[in-house]
Amino acid sequence: MSDYAFVAAADAAIILAVFLLREPKWLIPIVVLGLPIEYFNTEALASLGGDGISGAVRALLNPGKFAMVLTIVCAVIRFRHEPRRLVPDSSLVLPLAGMLAVITLGLFWADSLKAPNSVLILPMYVAFVLVAPAFIETRQDMERIVAAFLISAIFLGVLAVAQRTGFFNWRGILVQSDSYSYRSNATFADPNNLARFFAIALSLAAGMVLLLGPRRLTVYLAVPALAVGVIGIAATGSRSGWIMLLLCGFLVVVLAPIARGTKLRLVGAAFGSLAALVTILLLQGGADADRVRSLTTGVEVIGQREFLIKAGWAMFKDNPIYGVGSGNYQHALLITYIRLIPEWARTTLSHTSFISILAENGLIGAFMFALVGVRLGIAVVRKYVYAADPYNRLIAAWLGVSFFGIVLHSQSEGRLIDEPYIWLLMAIFVAVETAPGFASQKELAERAAIPAERRSRVAVRLSPAKEASLGAPVLDIPALNTSMLNTKE
């Protein structure tokens, strides 16, 4: 009961802060700070369940998801007289709408009587992607979001290290067989998801240090986040998380707008430090050393999850067009494909997102996911290539690397469409793609090429988002009449 009271107080504080400040833009950093706090909705699993309406309500016990809902409400209220602003002029809108439609329709042929909350809250995620860019318009807005990521990384890193001493060990399932080692999860339900967050946040911190140099953001937030976060991700014992951090960090350094010689020195220093860290872990021994050695076993590293892949493939072969239904993998495995579960198995949730998509939504779902991925990839590359300044180029590179890292990580740990961070990052990218404050070189050139006399005419037939990207002013009737009097026609 005390947990629910704490959540209610936190949600009330968020609402009060937005009401007093009268600035919904602060909701986006609150989303970043609140999403890692999965403690309350995880602890409520026994009482509220993981599916149906009660499961969806349980998901909102996460402060970050509650802030997402509040962002949607604020956007609807603020732009109720300008409904067009609720739908950004982004290349991702139609693919996302199509994917949402396929997943929603997939609920109707699922055998399970209750849809999982991961599917029920999907409309909330999509709505957040559409409305959040209205509150991310300038570099200052982006800097607040970056600071929130770094603050979260520092807090979670300190907590992850403290958990190895026995502090706040709230998930007994993470205790190893030796009865004293603990795979740190901080406030996340799963240590692998904590490692995924560290990979995203630490690659961002590294990029900021490389680009900005000694600034307040880097000295007080980015450098401490790197120092604490590296130890924190080691404490998670997540092999897939370690690989994701290496990949994301390497790609961000390669794509960062800095001198090539600096990149080479940084890559060499990073791999040298990695070799030293691995050597220390191996010499130390224990559970962490065993997990490092397991990386050399190839496909055997997936262990008991191999049967989950085989079961998902069997579901796809039996239902190749539309699958077994959205969110129905676990139910179908326990009812129809129970023969494929070994006696020693301890989990029945899919840990491979690609297999989950094929099993639950078939070729139709795979096509829609591929369409979203292709459109997102093209848009990210375009924003990176035509970025107007190094800061925007770094943000575009970090977002693209993070998307790639999450998709890759979800092939061993699951949680793709139900990963809130991929929707948060997508909302940030849509803002970078459409907001005037992040205009690319190409858009700035188009803006400069349009004579001032023509801009009022162009504004008449352009959508509000395109009008903003080209710098066209809002239609001014007196000015338009004056120009008409000066024409020979």
N, C-alpha and C positions, 0 to 999 in steps of 0.2 A: 504493500500500500504506500510505503514511503517513496518507492521508486516512481509510482504514478504521480504522487504529489510533487516530486522534484521536476518531472517532465512538464506537468501543468504549470509550475512556476516559471520554468525556462521559456515555455511557449508564450506565457503571459508577458514575460519580460521582452521578448522579441516584438510582440504586438505593440506594447507600450513604447518601446524605443522607436519603432517606425512611426507611431502616431505623434510622438513628441518631436522627433527630428523632421518629420514630414518629407523624408527623402527615401523613397523605396530603393535607391541605388545601393544602399548599405545592405540590403537583403542578400545580394549576391555573395559578398564576403561571408555573411552569416551562413549561407548554404555551405560554403567551403569549410568553415569551422565546425559546422554541425554534423556533416555527413559521416565523419569517422566515429561518432558516438553511437555505436550499434549495441551498446550494453543493455539499454532499456528494452528495445524491441526484441532482443535475443532472450532476455530473461522472462519476457511475457509470452514466449512461445508455448509454454505448457498451459497457460490459462486462456490465451486467445487463439491459439492454433496458427497454422501456416497457410491456410487457404480460406476461401470464402470472404464475406464482408468483414468478419472479425479479423481475418488475417491482414486485409488491406488496412484496417484501422491500426493494427499492431505495427505495421510498417511506419505509420505516421508518428509513432513514439520516438522516432529518430528526429532530433531537432533540425537537421539539415533538410530532410524531406518536408517537415512542417513549414520551413522557410520557403521551400519551393512552392507549396500551395499558397502561401501568403503572397509570394511574388506574382503568381497568376491572378489572385484576387485584386491586388493593387493595380496590375496592368489593366484588367478589365474595367475597374472603376475609373482610372485616370484617362483611358482612351475610349470610354463608352460613346463619346461623340465622334471619334475617329477610328472606327473599327478596322480600317485598312492597316493601321499601324500595329495591329495585333498579329498580322501575318507578314513577316519580312520578305523582301524581294531576294530570296536565296534560292540557289539551285538545289537545295536539299529538301525543300518543302514538299514537292510532289513525291519523291521517293519515300520520304518518311511517312507521308499519308498512305501510300500504297502498302508499305510494310505494316503499318498499324492496322489497316483494313484486313490484310491476310491473317495476322495474328488474332484479331478479333473474331473473324469468321471461323478460325480454327477451334475456337471454344465450343462451337455447336456440334462438332463431330467427335469431341473428346469423350471418353468413357467415364471419366471422373465426374462426379456430381458437383464438385466444388472446384472452381478455378483457383489456382495458386495466386497469392497476392502479387507475385512478380509479374503476372500478366494483367491483373486487375488495375495495378497502378501505372501501367504503361501509358495510358492516355495522359496521366499527370506529367510524366517525363516529356512526352512529345509537346504538350502545351507549354511546358517550361522552356523548351528549346525555342518555341515560337515567340514567347513574350519577353524572355530575359534579355535579348539583345537591345530592347528598348531602354534598358537601364545600364547598358555598357556602351557608351558613346565616345568616350575620350580616353586618352592615355592615362589620365588620373584614375579613371574607373578601373582600368586594367591593372594599374599599380596597386590598388587596394586588394584586388583579387590575388595578385602575386604575393603580396605581404601575408594574406590569409593562408595561402598554401605553405609558406615558410614557417609561420607561427605554428600551424598544425604539425608540421614535421618536427619542430623542436619539442613540442609538448609530447607527442607520441614517441619520439626517440628516447626522451628521459624516462617516460613510463615503461617503455619496452625494456630498457636496461634495468630499471628497478624491479621488474617482474622476475628477473633471474635471481633476485635475492629473496623471493617469496612475497613481495608486495603486490596486492591486488591480483592474485591468481584466481580469477573468477570462473575459469572454465577448466574443470577437472580433467576433461578428456584430453587436454594438451600435455598433461604430465607424462613424461616418458617412463619406460619400464623400470628405470633405475630409481624412481620415486623422488628424485630431487631436481632433475632437469625440467625446465618448463619452456615450451616454445612460445615466446612472447607474442601476444596478440593485442596489447594495449586495450583500446576500447572497441576494436573490431571483433567480430564474432570468430574470425578465422585468421590465423597468422599469415596465410598466403595472401589474403586481401590487404593486410597491413603492409606486407612486403610490396605489393602492387602499388599502394599509395606512395611508399618511400621511393620506388623507382621513378614515379612521375614527379614527385616534389623535388627530389635530389637532382634530377636532370635539369629541372627548371632553375634550381639554385646555382648549379654549375654554369648554366648559360648566362645568368645574371652577373655572376662574378666575372666571367670572361668579357662580357659586353660593357658593363658599367664601371668596372674597376672599384676603387675604394670609395664607395658612397655609403650613406646611412643604411640603405636597404641591404647592401651586401655585407657591410661590417657587422651590423647588429642582428641581421636575420639570416642572410644566405650562408655566410661562413659558419655560424653556429649550427644551422640546419644540416649542413654537410658533415660537420664534425660529429654531431650527435646521431644523425640519421644513419650514417654508415655503420656505427655500432649497433643501432637499433635494428637495422635490417639483418645484420648477422645474428642477432638474438632471436629472430623469427624462425630460424632453421628452415627457411623456405628455399629449396633449390631452384624452383622456377622463378622465384622473386629475385634471387641473386643474378640469374641469367638475364632477366628483364632489365635489372639495373645496369648491368654491363652493356647491354645492347642500347638502351635508351641514352645512357651517358655518352657512349661512343658516338652515336648518331648526332646528338645535340652538339658535341664538340666539332664534329666534321662539318655540320651545317651552319654553325655559328659564324656570323659575319666578322671574323677576325683574321689576322695574318696567317698564311699557310704554315710558316715556320713555327709559330706559336702552337698551332694545332698539333704538329708532329711532336713537339716537346711534351705537350700535355698528354697525348696518347701514350707516349713512352713512359712518362711518370706514372700514369694511371695503371698500366699493365704491370709495371714494376711493383707498385704498392699492392696490387692484387696478388701477385705471386708471393710477396712477403706475408700478406694476411692469410693466404691459404696454407703456407708453410707453418705459420704459428698455430692455426687450427689443427692441422694434422699432428703436430708435435704435442699439442695439448691433449689430444684424444677426446674420448667421450662421445656423446650423441651428435654434436655438431661435426666432428671429424668423420663419423660414420656416414652422415648425410652428404658430406663433400665427396667421400670415396664412392658413394652410390651413383654419382654423376658419370662415372666411367663405365657403367653397366649397360649403356645404350637404352633400348626400349624396355629393358627390365626395370628401369627406374620408375615406371608407372605402376609397378606392382599390381595390386588387386584391381586397379582401374581398367586393366585390359579387358576384363569380362564386360564392363560397362560399355566399351566401344563396340564389342561384338554384339551385345544386345541391341544397341541403338541401330547398328547396321541391319540387323534382322528386322527391326520395326520398319526401317526404310524400304527394304526389299519387299515386305508384305504390303506396304502402303506407299508406293513411290511417288504418286502425284501430290497428295495433300497430307500425308503423314497420319499419325495417330491422334492428332489434336494438340492445340497449344497448351503447354504446361502439363501434358499427360504422360511424359516419359516415365516418371517414377511409378505412377499408377499402372501403366501398361506393363512395366517390368515385373511388378509384384503380382499382377493378375494373369496376364497372358503369357509372359515370357519368364515366369519364375523358374522354369527348368534350367535357364542359363545362369542362375545365381549359384555360385559355389557355396558350400557349407561354411567356409571360413570367412565369407564376405561380411564386412561391417558397414558398408554404405550402399545405397541404392540410388543416389542422386548422380546424374551425369556430370562428369568432370571435363567433357570435351564439347565446346560450344558448337563446333561444326557438325558433330554427330547429333547433338541435340536439335539443331535446326532441321537436318535431314529427317530425323525420326519424327519430330512433332509437326512439321509443316511441309515436308516433302520437297519436290523440285520447285513448286510454286514459291514456297518460303525461301529456299536457297536462292532463287532468281531475284527476289525482292531484296534480300540482304546483300547480294552481290551488286545490285543496282545502287543501293545506298553507298556501299563501299567504293564503287567506281566513281560516282559523282563526288563523294567526299574527297577521294584522292586527287581527282582533277582540280577541284576547287582549292585544296591545300597547296598543291604545286603552283597553281596560278598566283595565289596570294604571296607565296614565298618568292617567286621569280620577279614579280612586279612590285614588291614592297617598296614603299616610298622612303623608308628610313631603316637603319639597322635594327631598331627596337621591334618594329612590326615584323621584320623578317625573322628575328629570333622567336617571337611569339608564334608565328606561323609554323616555323620548324619544330618548336616544342610541341605544339598541338598535333602536328602530323606524326611525330615520333611517338607521342603518347597513345594516339589511336592505334598505331601499328603494334605497340607494346601490349596494350590491353587485349587486342584481338589474338595476338600470339600467346599471351599468358593464359587466356581463357581456353586454349586447347588442352591445357593440363589441369587447370583449376576451375573451369566452368565460369559462370557468372558473366554473361555478356550483355544480353538485353536487360537483365536485372542488375547490372552494375551501374549504380547512380553516377559514378564519376564519368562514364563515357557520355552520359546525357549532359552533365555539367560542362564537360569540355566541348561538346557539340554546340551548346548554347553560346559558349565563349567564341567558338569559331564563326558561328553565324553572325555574331556581332562584328568580328574582325572582317568578315566578308561584306557586310552591308552598311555598317555605320560610317558616316562621313569622316569621323576622326581617324579612321584606319584606311583611308582611300589609298589605292595603289598608284604607281607612277602612270600607268595607262589611264586610270580614271582622272588623275590630276591633269594629264595632257588633254583629255577630252574636255575637261572643264575649262581649261585655258583656251582651247580652240573655238569654243562657242562664243561669238560676239555678245556683248552685253545687250544689244538691241534684240537679239534672237532669243535670249534666255527666257523672257517673259512668254514668248510664243511657245517655246519648247515645253515650258512648265505646264501649259494647258493640256498637253496630251501625254505627259509622262506620269507614271505612278509616283506616289509620294516618296517611296524608297529610292527609285531611280533619280527623281528630281533632286533629292538630297545628295546623292553620290556625285551628281554632275555640278552641284553648286548652284542650281537654278533657284531663283527666289520665288517665294509664293506669289501667285498672281495678284498684281496690283491693278485694279480697274482704272484709276486715274492715269497711271503711267501708260497703260495699254491704249487708252483713248487718245492720249497725246501722240503716241507713235502712229496711230491710225490717221490723225490729221496731217502728219508730215509726209505721208506717202502720196504718190501721184495717183494711185488707184482710188 
